[in-house]
Amino acid sequence: MLEQYLPIAIMITLAVIFGIVLANINRWIGPRKPNEEKLSTYESGMEPVKTARERFSVKFYLVAMLFIVFDIEIVFMYPWAVKFRELGLFGFVEMIVFILILLVGFVYIWRKGALKWD
């Protein structure tokens, strides 16, 4: 019975070895010529001017989280759009309710000033 699992074990072993080889091939055969320029901090092509300990505004994280939440909600609308005709009136009403809930949330964060940058 164990001989039936031999091809799976071989495939897993080969996949692990292949992953290790690809992750380390640059280290094994790549050139090693470190210098001060290569070892310096890189920030979008500009010289770093501040420390890494700088604080970000909470607004930055709030807007990022709101973007993710509303972006995920849009992803939920895609399957609905694909099956729109099959769902009929019930599916349409359910999506209207879903959009209204999103709209209430959006109006709430708008009124709270979460989208204003001071």
C-alpha positions as CSV (number, residue, x, y, z in Angstrom):
1,M,0.0,0.0,0.0
2,L,2.9,2.4,0.7
3,E,4.2,1.9,-2.8
4,Q,1.2,3.9,-4.1
5,Y,2.5,7.0,-2.3
6,L,6.0,6.7,-3.7
7,P,5.4,9.0,-6.7
8,I,3.9,11.6,-4.4
9,A,6.9,11.4,-2.0
10,I,9.3,11.7,-5.0
11,M,7.4,14.7,-6.3
12,I,7.4,16.5,-2.9
13,T,11.1,15.8,-2.5
14,L,11.9,17.1,-6.0
15,A,9.8,20.2,-5.3
16,V,11.6,20.9,-2.0
17,I,15.0,20.5,-3.6
18,F,14.0,22.7,-6.6
19,G,12.8,25.4,-4.2
20,I,16.0,25.3,-2.2
21,V,18.1,25.4,-5.3
22,L,16.2,28.4,-6.8
23,A,16.3,30.3,-3.5
24,N,20.1,29.9,-3.2
25,I,21.5,29.7,-6.7
26,N,22.4,33.4,-6.7
27,R,24.3,32.9,-3.4
28,W,26.2,29.9,-4.9
29,I,27.1,31.2,-8.4
30,G,26.5,34.9,-8.3
31,P,29.3,37.5,-8.2
32,R,30.3,38.8,-4.8
33,K,31.7,42.3,-5.1
34,P,30.3,44.3,-2.1
35,N,31.2,48.0,-1.9
36,E,30.0,50.9,0.1
37,E,27.5,52.0,-2.6
38,K,25.8,48.6,-2.8
39,L,25.6,48.2,0.9
40,S,24.0,51.6,1.5
41,T,20.2,52.0,2.2
42,Y,18.1,52.4,-0.9
43,E,14.8,54.3,-0.7
44,S,13.3,54.7,-4.2
45,G,16.5,56.0,-5.7
46,M,16.9,58.8,-3.1
47,E,19.3,59.3,-0.3
48,P,17.8,58.5,3.0
49,V,17.3,61.7,5.0
50,K,15.5,60.6,8.1
51,T,15.7,57.7,10.5
52,A,13.7,54.6,10.1
53,R,12.0,55.4,13.5
54,E,9.9,58.2,12.0
55,R,6.3,58.0,13.0
56,F,3.5,57.9,10.4
57,S,0.2,59.6,10.9
58,V,-2.6,57.4,12.0
59,K,-4.6,58.8,9.1
60,F,-2.2,56.9,6.7
61,Y,-3.1,53.6,8.3
62,L,-6.8,54.4,8.5
63,V,-7.0,55.3,4.8
64,A,-5.0,52.1,4.0
65,M,-7.4,50.0,6.0
66,L,-10.5,51.6,4.5
67,F,-9.0,51.1,1.0
68,I,-8.5,47.4,1.7
69,V,-12.0,47.0,3.1
70,F,-13.8,48.7,0.2
71,D,-11.5,47.0,-2.3
72,I,-12.4,43.6,-0.9
73,E,-16.1,44.5,-1.0
74,I,-15.7,45.3,-4.7
75,V,-14.2,41.8,-5.2
76,F,-17.4,40.3,-3.7
77,M,-19.4,42.0,-6.5
78,Y,-17.5,40.2,-9.3
79,P,-19.1,36.8,-8.8
80,W,-22.5,38.4,-8.4
81,A,-22.0,40.2,-11.8
82,V,-21.0,36.9,-13.4
83,K,-24.1,35.1,-12.2
84,F,-26.4,38.1,-12.4
85,R,-29.0,36.5,-14.8
86,E,-29.1,33.2,-12.9
87,L,-29.8,35.0,-9.5
88,G,-32.7,36.9,-10.8
89,L,-34.6,39.5,-8.8
90,F,-33.6,38.0,-5.5
91,G,-29.9,38.3,-6.3
92,F,-30.5,41.9,-7.5
93,V,-32.2,42.9,-4.3
94,E,-29.5,41.2,-2.1
95,M,-26.8,43.2,-4.0
96,I,-28.8,46.4,-3.5
97,V,-28.9,45.7,0.2
98,F,-25.2,45.0,0.2
99,I,-24.4,48.2,-1.6
100,L,-26.6,50.2,0.7
101,I,-24.7,48.8,3.7
102,L,-21.5,49.8,2.1
103,L,-22.8,53.2,1.3
104,V,-23.9,53.7,5.0
105,G,-20.4,52.8,6.1
106,F,-18.8,55.1,3.5
107,V,-21.0,58.0,4.6
108,Y,-20.2,57.3,8.2
109,I,-16.4,57.5,7.7
110,W,-16.8,60.5,5.5
111,R,-18.8,62.4,8.2
112,K,-16.3,61.3,10.8
113,G,-13.5,63.0,8.7
114,A,-11.5,59.8,8.1
115,L,-10.8,60.8,4.6
116,K,-9.6,64.4,5.3
117,W,-5.8,65.1,5.2
118,D,-5.0,68.0,7.5
